[in-house]
Amino acid sequence: MSIEIFTLLRFVVFASAAYVVWMVHEVQKEKWVWIFGFLAVLFNPFIVIHLDRELWIFIDAIVGAFMIISIFALNLGQKPSAHKVL
């Protein structure tokens, strides 16, 4: 793949992680703020962190799985159910 694709992917992961940082900060889940803040720094497209290709493949797989699992673990998009008062 071309470098433009990788740069775009880094920007998408960076923007997604930064957005999740803001969301988890709003609901006061500080541990998640640090985790996604680290991911935003790791994948930022502005100051590239240079690692071996094999290490990046491993990191990409782990982070991808983690981000998918975190969608279900955080439940940020769901509104709390309202209890009816009788």
C-alpha positions in Angstrom: 0.0 0.0 0.0 1.0 3.6 -0.5 2.2 5.9 2.2 -0.9 8.1 1.7 -3.1 5.2 2.8 -1.1 4.6 5.9 -1.1 8.3 6.7 -4.9 8.5 6.3 -5.3 5.4 8.5 -3.1 6.9 11.2 -5.1 10.1 11.1 -8.4 8.2 11.4 -7.1 6.2 14.3 -5.7 9.3 15.9 -9.0 11.3 15.5 -11.0 8.3 16.8 -8.9 7.9 19.8 -8.9 11.6 20.6 -12.7 11.7 20.3 -13.0 8.8 22.7 -10.7 10.6 25.1 -13.1 13.5 25.1 -16.2 11.1 25.5 -14.7 9.1 28.4 -13.5 12.3 30.1 -17.1 13.5 30.0 -18.3 10.4 31.9 -15.3 10.5 34.2 -13.7 7.2 33.2 -10.1 8.4 33.8 -8.4 5.0 33.2 -9.9 5.0 29.7 -8.7 8.6 29.2 -5.1 7.5 29.7 -5.5 4.4 27.5 -7.0 6.2 24.5 -4.7 9.2 25.1 -1.8 6.9 24.7 -3.3 5.5 21.5 -3.8 9.0 20.1 -0.2 9.8 20.7 1.0 6.5 19.3 -0.9 6.9 16.1 -0.7 10.6 15.6 0.2 11.5 12.0 2.1 14.7 12.9 5.1 13.3 14.9 5.5 9.7 13.6 6.9 7.1 15.9 9.2 4.8 13.9 9.1 1.1 14.8 9.9 -2.1 12.9 7.2 -3.2 10.4 6.7 -6.5 12.3 6.1 -4.6 15.5 3.6 -2.3 13.9 1.7 -5.2 12.5 1.4 -6.7 16.0 0.5 -3.3 17.5 -2.1 -2.7 14.8 -3.8 -6.1 15.4 -3.9 -5.6 19.2 -5.1 -2.0 19.0 -7.7 -2.9 16.4 -9.1 -5.7 18.6 -9.0 -3.5 21.6 -10.9 -0.7 19.9 -13.6 -3.0 18.8 -13.9 -4.6 22.2 -14.0 -1.1 23.8 -17.1 -0.2 21.8 -19.0 -2.8 23.8 -17.2 -2.3 27.1 -17.7 1.4 27.3 -21.3 1.7 26.1 -20.8 5.4 25.4 -23.4 5.7 22.7 -26.2 4.3 24.8 -28.4 6.5 26.9 -29.3 5.3 30.4 -32.8 3.7 30.5 -35.3 5.9 32.2 -37.4 4.3 35.0 -41.0 5.2 35.0 -42.3 6.6 38.3 -45.8 5.4 39.1 
